[in-house]
Amino acid sequence: MRAHGLTGTLWVAQVRAMLDDLVPKAKAHAYALGLSLLFTLEVGPLLTALLLCGRVGGSYAGEVATLQATHQVSRQGVCALQGRSTAV
C-alpha cells in the first residue's frame, strides 16, 4: 500500500513523526500509513456530508429568497395557501 498524491504523503509524514517515539522504526511507516488511511476514510465522508448539506441549505435559502423577492409568497395567500409555512 502506498500513499496517493501529495496529501497522502504529507499525512504519512506527520503521523510517522508522531509515532517515531512510540513505535520501532521498522513498524513506524506501516503504522503511519494505516493511521493516515483510516483518518482519511473516516473524515472524508464527514467533510463530504458537510459540504453537501451546505449546498442543499444554500439552495433552499435561495429558493425562499427568490419567492419573497418576486412576491410569490404573498400571492399564495390569495390562493388560500399559508404563504410562509408553504415556502419554508
Biopython code that builds the backbone (N, CA, C, O; Angstrom):
import numpy as np
from Bio.PDB.StructureBuilder import StructureBuilder

atoms = [
    (1, "MET", "N", (0.846, -1.179, 0.000)),
    (1, "MET", "CA", (0.000, 0.000, 0.000)),
    (1, "MET", "C", (0.890, 1.240, 0.000)),
    (1, "MET", "O", (1.871, 1.322, 0.739)),
    (2, "ARG", "N", (0.530, 2.183, -0.831)),
    (2, "ARG", "CA", (1.285, 3.423, -0.901)),
    (2, "ARG", "C", (0.350, 4.586, -0.714)),
    (2, "ARG", "O", (-0.842, 4.488, -1.007)),
    (3, "ALA", "N", (0.884, 5.697, -0.225)),
    (3, "ALA", "CA", (0.087, 6.915, -0.097)),
    (3, "ALA", "C", (-0.126, 7.493, -1.489)),
    (3, "ALA", "O", (0.777, 7.478, -2.325)),
    (4, "HIS", "N", (-1.308, 7.992, -1.724)),
    (4, "HIS", "CA", (-1.641, 8.527, -3.029)),
    (4, "HIS", "C", (-1.545, 10.039, -3.016)),
    (4, "HIS", "O", (-2.230, 10.709, -2.243)),
    (5, "GLY", "N", (-0.693, 10.569, -3.874)),
    (5, "GLY", "CA", (-0.614, 12.008, -4.044)),
    (5, "GLY", "C", (0.144, 12.689, -2.922)),
    (5, "GLY", "O", (0.621, 12.057, -1.979)),
    (6, "LEU", "N", (0.235, 13.997, -3.060)),
    (6, "LEU", "CA", (0.981, 14.817, -2.108)),
    (6, "LEU", "C", (0.305, 14.844, -0.740)),
    (6, "LEU", "O", (0.984, 14.805, 0.286)),
    (7, "THR", "N", (-1.029, 14.909, -0.715)),
    (7, "THR", "CA", (-1.746, 14.964, 0.554)),
    (7, "THR", "C", (-1.517, 13.702, 1.371)),
    (7, "THR", "O", (-1.253, 13.773, 2.571)),
    (8, "GLY", "N", (-1.615, 12.559, 0.728)),
    (8, "GLY", "CA", (-1.371, 11.302, 1.427)),
    (8, "GLY", "C", (0.047, 11.211, 1.961)),
    (8, "GLY", "O", (0.263, 10.711, 3.065)),
    (9, "THR", "N", (1.011, 11.687, 1.193)),
    (9, "THR", "CA", (2.400, 11.667, 1.626)),
    (9, "THR", "C", (2.607, 12.561, 2.835)),
    (9, "THR", "O", (3.346, 12.209, 3.754)),
    (10, "LEU", "N", (1.951, 13.726, 2.838)),
    (10, "LEU", "CA", (2.074, 14.626, 3.980)),
    (10, "LEU", "C", (1.456, 14.029, 5.231)),
    (10, "LEU", "O", (2.015, 14.155, 6.321)),
    (11, "TRP", "N", (0.303, 13.376, 5.084)),
    (11, "TRP", "CA", (-0.329, 12.731, 6.241)),
    (11, "TRP", "C", (0.588, 11.657, 6.805)),
    (11, "TRP", "O", (0.769, 11.569, 8.020)),
    (12, "VAL", "N", (1.159, 10.853, 5.946)),
    (12, "VAL", "CA", (2.038, 9.774, 6.397)),
    (12, "VAL", "C", (3.248, 10.362, 7.118)),
    (12, "VAL", "O", (3.669, 9.836, 8.148)),
    (13, "ALA", "N", (3.807, 11.438, 6.593)),
    (13, "ALA", "CA", (4.981, 12.051, 7.223)),
    (13, "ALA", "C", (4.635, 12.613, 8.600)),
    (13, "ALA", "O", (5.421, 12.468, 9.536)),
    (14, "GLN", "N", (3.486, 13.243, 8.737)),
    (14, "GLN", "CA", (3.100, 13.816, 10.027)),
    (14, "GLN", "C", (2.807, 12.728, 11.049)),
    (14, "GLN", "O", (3.236, 12.825, 12.198)),
    (15, "VAL", "N", (2.086, 11.702, 10.644)),
    (15, "VAL", "CA", (1.769, 10.621, 11.578)),
    (15, "VAL", "C", (3.034, 9.856, 11.940)),
    (15, "VAL", "O", (3.203, 9.441, 13.086)),
    (16, "ARG", "N", (3.904, 9.672, 10.988)),
    (16, "ARG", "CA", (5.152, 8.948, 11.264)),
    (16, "ARG", "C", (6.020, 9.733, 12.243)),
    (16, "ARG", "O", (6.668, 9.139, 13.104)),
    (17, "ALA", "N", (6.039, 11.051, 12.123)),
    (17, "ALA", "CA", (6.818, 11.862, 13.064)),
    (17, "ALA", "C", (6.270, 11.719, 14.486)),
    (17, "ALA", "O", (7.040, 11.719, 15.446)),
    (18, "MET", "N", (4.957, 11.598, 14.627)),
    (18, "MET", "CA", (4.364, 11.413, 15.950)),
    (18, "MET", "C", (4.637, 10.007, 16.485)),
    (18, "MET", "O", (4.753, 9.826, 17.697)),
    (19, "LEU", "N", (4.740, 9.028, 15.621)),
    (19, "LEU", "CA", (4.915, 7.644, 16.053)),
    (19, "LEU", "C", (6.371, 7.256, 16.289)),
    (19, "LEU", "O", (6.638, 6.207, 16.876)),
    (20, "ASP", "N", (7.313, 8.080, 15.846)),
    (20, "ASP", "CA", (8.723, 7.699, 15.949)),
    (20, "ASP", "C", (9.150, 7.429, 17.393)),
    (20, "ASP", "O", (9.994, 6.566, 17.633)),
    (21, "ASP", "N", (8.583, 8.148, 18.345)),
    (21, "ASP", "CA", (8.958, 7.939, 19.743)),
    (21, "ASP", "C", (8.295, 6.712, 20.342)),
    (21, "ASP", "O", (8.823, 6.132, 21.291)),
    (22, "LEU", "N", (7.167, 6.309, 19.818)),
    (22, "LEU", "CA", (6.382, 5.240, 20.428)),
    (22, "LEU", "C", (6.620, 3.864, 19.824)),
    (22, "LEU", "O", (6.515, 2.856, 20.522)),
    (23, "VAL", "N", (6.938, 3.811, 18.540)),
    (23, "VAL", "CA", (6.973, 2.546, 17.814)),
    (23, "VAL", "C", (8.381, 2.343, 17.253)),
    (23, "VAL", "O", (9.063, 3.314, 16.926)),
    (24, "PRO", "N", (8.813, 1.105, 17.141)),
    (24, "PRO", "CA", (10.118, 0.858, 16.498)),
    (24, "PRO", "C", (10.146, 1.397, 15.068)),
    (24, "PRO", "O", (9.116, 1.458, 14.396)),
    (25, "LYS", "N", (11.307, 1.777, 14.625)),
    (25, "LYS", "CA", (11.457, 2.406, 13.309)),
    (25, "LYS", "C", (10.945, 1.519, 12.172)),
    (25, "LYS", "O", (10.420, 2.027, 11.181)),
    (26, "ALA", "N", (11.093, 0.218, 12.307)),
    (26, "ALA", "CA", (10.678, -0.688, 11.232)),
    (26, "ALA", "C", (9.162, -0.675, 11.040)),
    (26, "ALA", "O", (8.678, -0.831, 9.919)),
    (27, "LYS", "N", (8.422, -0.492, 12.115)),
    (27, "LYS", "CA", (6.969, -0.519, 12.018)),
    (27, "LYS", "C", (6.348, 0.869, 11.880)),
    (27, "LYS", "O", (5.153, 0.979, 11.608)),
    (28, "ALA", "N", (7.126, 1.917, 12.061)),
    (28, "ALA", "CA", (6.581, 3.278, 12.081)),
    (28, "ALA", "C", (5.916, 3.632, 10.752)),
    (28, "ALA", "O", (4.842, 4.233, 10.747)),
    (29, "HIS", "N", (6.525, 3.275, 9.641)),
    (29, "HIS", "CA", (5.942, 3.636, 8.342)),
    (29, "HIS", "C", (4.633, 2.885, 8.106)),
    (29, "HIS", "O", (3.676, 3.465, 7.594)),
    (30, "ALA", "N", (4.577, 1.624, 8.467)),
    (30, "ALA", "CA", (3.342, 0.841, 8.286)),
    (30, "ALA", "C", (2.219, 1.404, 9.152)),
    (30, "ALA", "O", (1.085, 1.539, 8.692)),
    (31, "TYR", "N", (2.538, 1.735, 10.417)),
    (31, "TYR", "CA", (1.527, 2.319, 11.293)),
    (31, "TYR", "C", (1.063, 3.686, 10.785)),
    (31, "TYR", "O", (-0.127, 4.002, 10.802)),
    (32, "ALA", "N", (2.026, 4.479, 10.337)),
    (32, "ALA", "CA", (1.686, 5.812, 9.837)),
    (32, "ALA", "C", (0.789, 5.716, 8.613)),
    (32, "ALA", "O", (-0.178, 6.468, 8.485)),
    (33, "LEU", "N", (1.105, 4.801, 7.723)),
    (33, "LEU", "CA", (0.286, 4.622, 6.527)),
    (33, "LEU", "C", (-1.119, 4.155, 6.900)),
    (33, "LEU", "O", (-2.106, 4.651, 6.357)),
    (34, "GLY", "N", (-1.207, 3.208, 7.821)),
    (34, "GLY", "CA", (-2.508, 2.710, 8.253)),
    (34, "GLY", "C", (-3.340, 3.772, 8.948)),
    (34, "GLY", "O", (-4.534, 3.903, 8.676)),
    (35, "LEU", "N", (-2.722, 4.530, 9.843)),
    (35, "LEU", "CA", (-3.459, 5.574, 10.557)),
    (35, "LEU", "C", (-3.904, 6.692, 9.618)),
    (35, "LEU", "O", (-5.019, 7.197, 9.749)),
    (36, "SER", "N", (-3.059, 7.081, 8.682)),
    (36, "SER", "CA", (-3.453, 8.137, 7.751)),
    (36, "SER", "C", (-4.577, 7.662, 6.839)),
    (36, "SER", "O", (-5.469, 8.437, 6.492)),
    (37, "LEU", "N", (-4.536, 6.392, 6.450)),
    (37, "LEU", "CA", (-5.607, 5.843, 5.622)),
    (37, "LEU", "C", (-6.923, 5.792, 6.397)),
    (37, "LEU", "O", (-7.972, 6.150, 5.862)),
    (38, "LEU", "N", (-6.873, 5.352, 7.645)),
    (38, "LEU", "CA", (-8.085, 5.312, 8.467)),
    (38, "LEU", "C", (-8.647, 6.708, 8.716)),
    (38, "LEU", "O", (-9.860, 6.914, 8.671)),
    (39, "PHE", "N", (-7.758, 7.664, 8.978)),
    (39, "PHE", "CA", (-8.210, 9.037, 9.193)),
    (39, "PHE", "C", (-8.890, 9.577, 7.945)),
    (39, "PHE", "O", (-9.936, 10.219, 8.041)),
    (40, "THR", "N", (-8.314, 9.327, 6.782)),
    (40, "THR", "CA", (-8.904, 9.792, 5.526)),
    (40, "THR", "C", (-10.251, 9.120, 5.277)),
    (40, "THR", "O", (-11.197, 9.766, 4.826)),
    (41, "LEU", "N", (-10.338, 7.826, 5.570)),
    (41, "LEU", "CA", (-11.598, 7.115, 5.353)),
    (41, "LEU", "C", (-12.689, 7.567, 6.312)),
    (41, "LEU", "O", (-13.867, 7.533, 5.957)),
    (42, "GLU", "N", (-12.327, 7.989, 7.512)),
    (42, "GLU", "CA", (-13.323, 8.441, 8.483)),
    (42, "GLU", "C", (-13.728, 9.887, 8.261)),
    (42, "GLU", "O", (-14.912, 10.210, 8.347)),
    (43, "VAL", "N", (-12.792, 10.749, 7.981)),
    (43, "VAL", "CA", (-13.073, 12.177, 7.881)),
    (43, "VAL", "C", (-13.580, 12.554, 6.486)),
    (43, "VAL", "O", (-14.329, 13.522, 6.350)),
    (44, "GLY", "N", (-13.192, 11.819, 5.463)),
    (44, "GLY", "CA", (-13.616, 12.130, 4.094)),
    (44, "GLY", "C", (-15.127, 12.166, 3.917)),
    (44, "GLY", "O", (-15.652, 13.153, 3.402)),
    (45, "PRO", "N", (-15.842, 11.125, 4.324)),
    (45, "PRO", "CA", (-17.309, 11.156, 4.206)),
    (45, "PRO", "C", (-17.955, 12.250, 5.049)),
    (45, "PRO", "O", (-18.967, 12.829, 4.653)),
    (46, "LEU", "N", (-17.369, 12.532, 6.215)),
    (46, "LEU", "CA", (-17.916, 13.586, 7.064)),
    (46, "LEU", "C", (-17.812, 14.948, 6.384)),
    (46, "LEU", "O", (-18.773, 15.717, 6.387)),
    (47, "LEU", "N", (-16.661, 15.247, 5.808)),
    (47, "LEU", "CA", (-16.495, 16.519, 5.099)),
    (47, "LEU", "C", (-17.384, 16.584, 3.864)),
    (47, "LEU", "O", (-17.926, 17.641, 3.540)),
    (48, "THR", "N", (-17.534, 15.466, 3.179)),
    (48, "THR", "CA", (-18.418, 15.431, 2.017)),
    (48, "THR", "C", (-19.855, 15.721, 2.426)),
    (48, "THR", "O", (-20.554, 16.477, 1.752)),
    (49, "ALA", "N", (-20.299, 15.124, 3.529)),
    (49, "ALA", "CA", (-21.664, 15.361, 4.011)),
    (49, "ALA", "C", (-21.860, 16.810, 4.421)),
    (49, "ALA", "O", (-22.909, 17.392, 4.146)),
    (50, "LEU", "N", (-20.869, 17.401, 5.074)),
    (50, "LEU", "CA", (-20.993, 18.809, 5.472)),
    (50, "LEU", "C", (-21.066, 19.733, 4.261)),
    (50, "LEU", "O", (-21.859, 20.674, 4.243)),
    (51, "LEU", "N", (-20.254, 19.469, 3.264)),
    (51, "LEU", "CA", (-20.303, 20.282, 2.051)),
    (51, "LEU", "C", (-21.631, 20.122, 1.330)),
    (51, "LEU", "O", (-22.188, 21.099, 0.830)),
    (52, "LEU", "N", (-22.139, 18.903, 1.272)),
    (52, "LEU", "CA", (-23.420, 18.654, 0.628)),
    (52, "LEU", "C", (-24.557, 19.348, 1.369)),
    (52, "LEU", "O", (-25.440, 19.931, 0.741)),
    (53, "CYS", "N", (-24.542, 19.290, 2.701)),
    (53, "CYS", "CA", (-25.573, 19.974, 3.491)),
    (53, "CYS", "C", (-25.525, 21.476, 3.261)),
    (53, "CYS", "O", (-26.569, 22.125, 3.176)),
    (54, "GLY", "N", (-24.340, 22.028, 3.160)),
    (54, "GLY", "CA", (-24.211, 23.462, 2.899)),
    (54, "GLY", "C", (-24.780, 23.846, 1.546)),
    (54, "GLY", "O", (-25.448, 24.872, 1.414)),
    (55, "ARG", "N", (-24.515, 23.021, 0.540)),
    (55, "ARG", "CA", (-25.037, 23.330, -0.788)),
    (55, "ARG", "C", (-26.555, 23.202, -0.847)),
    (55, "ARG", "O", (-27.220, 24.032, -1.467)),
    (56, "VAL", "N", (-27.111, 22.169, -0.208)),
    (56, "VAL", "CA", (-28.563, 21.982, -0.206)),
    (56, "VAL", "C", (-29.239, 23.096, 0.573)),
    (56, "VAL", "O", (-30.252, 23.637, 0.130)),
    (57, "GLY", "N", (-28.685, 23.446, 1.736)),
    (57, "GLY", "CA", (-29.247, 24.538, 2.533)),
    (57, "GLY", "C", (-29.193, 25.860, 1.797)),
    (57, "GLY", "O", (-30.136, 26.649, 1.864)),
    (58, "GLY", "N", (-28.104, 26.110, 1.098)),
    (58, "GLY", "CA", (-27.998, 27.334, 0.308)),
    (58, "GLY", "C", (-29.005, 27.365, -0.831)),
    (58, "GLY", "O", (-29.538, 28.419, -1.177)),
    (59, "SER", "N", (-29.257, 26.200, -1.406)),
    (59, "SER", "CA", (-30.242, 26.114, -2.485)),
    (59, "SER", "C", (-31.642, 26.442, -1.971)),
    (59, "SER", "O", (-32.387, 27.186, -2.608)),
    (60, "TYR", "N", (-31.997, 25.875, -0.801)),
    (60, "TYR", "CA", (-33.304, 26.171, -0.214)),
    (60, "TYR", "C", (-33.425, 27.651, 0.155)),
    (60, "TYR", "O", (-34.460, 28.273, -0.082)),
    (61, "ALA", "N", (-32.375, 28.202, 0.729)),
    (61, "ALA", "CA", (-32.402, 29.615, 1.101)),
    (61, "ALA", "C", (-32.552, 30.502, -0.132)),
    (61, "ALA", "O", (-33.270, 31.501, -0.100)),
    (62, "GLY", "N", (-31.879, 30.137, -1.208)),
    (62, "GLY", "CA", (-32.010, 30.907, -2.449)),
    (62, "GLY", "C", (-33.415, 30.813, -3.032)),
    (62, "GLY", "O", (-33.937, 31.791, -3.568)),
    (63, "GLU", "N", (-34.018, 29.646, -2.927)),
    (63, "GLU", "CA", (-35.379, 29.465, -3.442)),
    (63, "GLU", "C", (-36.377, 30.312, -2.652)),
    (63, "GLU", "O", (-37.242, 30.963, -3.238)),
    (64, "VAL", "N", (-36.256, 30.303, -1.323)),
    (64, "VAL", "CA", (-37.158, 31.108, -0.487)),
    (64, "VAL", "C", (-36.933, 32.595, -0.740)),
    (64, "VAL", "O", (-37.890, 33.368, -0.792)),
    (65, "ALA", "N", (-35.686, 32.994, -0.896)),
    (65, "ALA", "CA", (-35.399, 34.403, -1.180)),
    (65, "ALA", "C", (-35.979, 34.818, -2.528)),
    (65, "ALA", "O", (-36.477, 35.935, -2.669)),
    (66, "THR", "N", (-35.919, 33.943, -3.504)),
    (66, "THR", "CA", (-36.491, 34.248, -4.818)),
    (66, "THR", "C", (-38.008, 34.368, -4.725)),
    (66, "THR", "O", (-38.603, 35.250, -5.344)),
    (67, "LEU", "N", (-38.634, 33.482, -3.951)),
    (67, "LEU", "CA", (-40.089, 33.566, -3.765)),
    (67, "LEU", "C", (-40.475, 34.886, -3.117)),
    (67, "LEU", "O", (-41.459, 35.506, -3.520)),
    (68, "GLN", "N", (-39.724, 35.320, -2.130)),
    (68, "GLN", "CA", (-40.044, 36.568, -1.460)),
    (68, "GLN", "C", (-39.746, 37.766, -2.351)),
    (68, "GLN", "O", (-40.485, 38.751, -2.328)),
    (69, "ALA", "N", (-38.678, 37.696, -3.133)),
    (69, "ALA", "CA", (-38.322, 38.825, -3.993)),
    (69, "ALA", "C", (-39.341, 39.024, -5.111)),
    (69, "ALA", "O", (-39.588, 40.154, -5.534)),
    (70, "THR", "N", (-39.922, 37.948, -5.581)),
    (70, "THR", "CA", (-40.909, 38.063, -6.670)),
    (70, "THR", "C", (-42.345, 38.086, -6.142)),
    (70, "THR", "O", (-43.298, 37.981, -6.915)),
    (71, "HIS", "N", (-42.493, 38.222, -4.826)),
    (71, "HIS", "CA", (-43.808, 38.347, -4.169)),
    (71, "HIS", "C", (-44.699, 37.137, -4.398)),
    (71, "HIS", "O", (-45.923, 37.264, -4.406)),
    (72, "GLN", "N", (-44.108, 35.977, -4.584)),
    (72, "GLN", "CA", (-44.911, 34.770, -4.755)),
    (72, "GLN", "C", (-45.459, 34.265, -3.431)),
    (72, "GLN", "O", (-46.469, 33.562, -3.401)),
    (73, "VAL", "N", (-44.796, 34.623, -2.336)),
    (73, "VAL", "CA", (-45.283, 34.205, -1.026)),
    (73, "VAL", "C", (-46.611, 34.894, -0.728)),
    (73, "VAL", "O", (-47.539, 34.258, -0.227)),
    (74, "SER", "N", (-46.711, 36.186, -1.031)),
    (74, "SER", "CA", (-47.967, 36.907, -0.786)),
    (74, "SER", "C", (-49.057, 36.469, -1.773)),
    (74, "SER", "O", (-50.243, 36.526, -1.446)),
    (75, "ARG", "N", (-48.676, 36.043, -2.942)),
    (75, "ARG", "CA", (-49.666, 35.567, -3.924)),
    (75, "ARG", "C", (-50.263, 34.233, -3.499)),
    (75, "ARG", "O", (-51.399, 33.930, -3.863)),
    (76, "GLN", "N", (-49.529, 33.431, -2.744)),
    (76, "GLN", "CA", (-50.059, 32.168, -2.271)),
    (76, "GLN", "C", (-51.204, 32.399, -1.290)),
    (76, "GLN", "O", (-52.107, 31.568, -1.187)),
    (77, "GLY", "N", (-51.176, 33.513, -0.574)),
    (77, "GLY", "CA", (-52.274, 33.845, 0.343)),
    (77, "GLY", "C", (-53.565, 34.077, -0.398)),
    (77, "GLY", "O", (-54.638, 33.781, 0.130)),
    (78, "VAL", "N", (-53.493, 34.599, -1.608)),
    (78, "VAL", "CA", (-54.694, 34.815, -2.420)),
    (78, "VAL", "C", (-55.316, 33.476, -2.809)),
    (78, "VAL", "O", (-56.536, 33.368, -2.933)),
    (79, "CYS", "N", (-54.480, 32.460, -3.000)),
    (79, "CYS", "CA", (-54.959, 31.130, -3.384)),
    (79, "CYS", "C", (-55.354, 30.290, -2.164)),
    (79, "CYS", "O", (-55.525, 29.076, -2.279)),
    (80, "ALA", "N", (-55.498, 30.928, -0.997)),
    (80, "ALA", "CA", (-55.884, 30.270, 0.264)),
    (80, "ALA", "C", (-54.828, 29.276, 0.727)),
    (80, "ALA", "O", (-55.167, 28.267, 1.346)),
    (81, "LEU", "N", (-53.544, 29.542, 0.438)),
    (81, "LEU", "CA", (-52.445, 28.735, 0.963)),
    (81, "LEU", "C", (-51.746, 29.550, 2.035)),
    (81, "LEU", "O", (-51.714, 30.779, 1.961)),
    (82, "GLN", "N", (-51.201, 28.893, 3.005)),
    (82, "GLN", "CA", (-50.443, 29.613, 4.030)),
    (82, "GLN", "C", (-49.057, 29.882, 3.463)),
    (82, "GLN", "O", (-48.255, 28.964, 3.292)),
    (83, "GLY", "N", (-48.788, 31.135, 3.177)),
    (83, "GLY", "CA", (-47.582, 31.518, 2.440)),
    (83, "GLY", "C", (-46.289, 31.140, 3.095)),
    (83, "GLY", "O", (-45.464, 30.480, 2.463)),
    (84, "ARG", "N", (-46.066, 31.522, 4.331)),
    (84, "ARG", "CA", (-44.750, 31.297, 4.962)),
    (84, "ARG", "C", (-44.507, 29.830, 5.263)),
    (84, "ARG", "O", (-43.389, 29.351, 5.075)),
    (85, "SER", "N", (-45.494, 29.112, 5.716)),
    (85, "SER", "CA", (-45.258, 27.707, 6.048)),
    (85, "SER", "C", (-45.108, 26.848, 4.785)),
    (85, "SER", "O", (-44.443, 25.813, 4.824)),
    (86, "THR", "N", (-45.709, 27.258, 3.682)),
    (86, "THR", "CA", (-45.561, 26.520, 2.445)),
    (86, "THR", "C", (-44.182, 26.735, 1.835)),
    (86, "THR", "O", (-43.586, 25.807, 1.288)),
    (87, "ALA", "N", (-43.678, 27.968, 1.931)),
    (87, "ALA", "CA", (-42.410, 28.301, 1.296)),
    (87, "ALA", "C", (-41.236, 27.749, 2.078)),
    (87, "ALA", "O", (-40.185, 27.469, 1.501)),
    (88, "VAL", "N", (-41.396, 27.590, 3.372)),
    (88, "VAL", "CA", (-40.260, 27.176, 4.195)),
    (88, "VAL", "C", (-40.371, 25.728, 4.560)),
    (88, "VAL", "O", (-39.503, 25.198, 5.253)),
]
sb = StructureBuilder()
sb.init_structure("model")
sb.init_model(0)
sb.init_chain("A")
sb.init_seg("    ")
for serial, (resi, resn, name, xyz) in enumerate(atoms, 1):
    if name == "N":
        sb.init_residue(resn, " ", resi, " ")
    sb.init_atom(name, np.array(xyz, "f"), 0.0, 1.0, " ", f" {name:<3s}", serial, name[0])
structure = sb.get_structure()
